[in-house]
Amino acid sequence: MMHRPLVSPIFENRFDAGRQLAEKLTQYKDKSAIVLAIPNGGIPIATQVALALDADMDMIISRKLPIPLRPEGGFGAVADDGAVMLNHEVVNYLKMTEQQIHYTVNKVRAEVQQRSLLYRGHRTLSILNGRTAIIIDDGLASGYTMLAAIESVRRKKPARIVAAVPAASATARKLVEKAADEVITVADGFMPKFYVSDYYRYWNVLDDEQGLKVFKDWQMRRQNLNLRPENLPPPSMTMRRKPLI
């Protein structure tokens, strides 16, 4: 059965969504904030926010726990440091067994570790202690992927956690507000059924290869910006004077 969008698109694509979201985050420019993208959908959005804020960027890997035989739905999420957030309402409704839960958690945890290795290699997550961490995804449907990311980031002792997404369901926003210090959105959905894709004119599911390419493109662009003459230190800081003989 084909889904009929219930709202008009607000964003052309994820890059446009990132630019619009960045306008809501200007208070964090030049504040030593770090932008953390949830792959893969959050990466294009996060690159635009990081560029606008002139902020560092890294990944916080968090994946949905798919419902057995109904993988489009979820009953929680797992982050790359092992943090698990379960939607107990869904678990109880489906009468899921401990065996089903543990099997799915272990399977997704292995996938998360593989994705973490893909994006960061053996490099650990950037230092977050005392910084503002802005966690970004392409939307909040249930909110549990963001919750697992917040739980993981909170363990790194940031000064503040901001959950920022282009669009969120009202129920997911309310849930995430209990975990984050601040939740920032461009649009909130109050319809009985919420689909993140409805808010985008052009929507596609990004695979790991596409997500990694967008991240590497951002790294190159950030490096080129840093090499501009106006961003380089004065000559007295970069060259040693020839000693007098």
Beta strands, then each sheet from edge to edge (+ up, - down):
strand 1: 34-37
strand 2: 56-59
strand 3: 62-67
strand 4: 70-79
strand 5: 84-86
strand 6: 132-136
strand 7: 160-169
strand 8: 182-189
sheet 1: 2+ 1+ 6+ 7+ 8+
sheet 2: 3+ 4- 5+
end
